[in-house]
Amino acid sequence: MARVEAKIVVPVGVDTAFAVSQTQGEIRYRWDPFVRSQQLLDGATVPGETFGGGWSFRAIDEDRTEATWRYVFAIRPGWLSRLAEPFGLRLLQHDIERRMAGFTRGCEDPVVVAAAGGT
């Protein structure tokens, strides 16, 4: 399995960092270059589905959090992995770095932070 990750330090507490990572809709679009559209299904007004993501957060102090985003992937069939894995690693590293830069901007954006319930 190949693994790609990026770590950054954002200027908000761990609860706010997590809340920003869970924003949706227009607030999410303000910071996340990866998400182009989101919608809730079957008349739902809040998320209710189970989702596994690659975020992790570690409090540095009250006002700073280390955020980590990871992708883990495998290429099949196995004979193709030696050729395709380096390409996948470069592509996903670029994507993850753009996403983390956006997340940093989101954690610095008072509109995003307020919408996430932060101060």
C-alpha positions, 0 to 999 in steps of 0.5 A: 500500500502506498501512503501520502500525507501532509501535515500543517499547523493551523492557528485554531484550537483542535475543536475548531480545526475539526469543526472546519474540516467538517464544514459543508456547502458554501462554507466548505467551498470557501476553503476546500479545492477538492470539494466541488459540490456536496448534497444531502440525500433523501431530504436530510438536512444534516449529515447522517451517513458514516464516512471514513476520512484521512484527517487527524488532529493534535493540539499543540496548545490552546490556539494551535493544532497540527492537522494531518491528511492521509491518502492510502492506496493500492494499484491493481493489478499488482504488476501495474503498481510498479509503473503506476504507483510513482505517478499516483504518489506524485498526483496525490501529493500535489492534491493533498498539499493543495487541500492542506493549503486550503484548510489553512486558509479556512482556519484563518478565514473568520467567516469559515471559523464562525460558521464552524462554531469557532471564535 
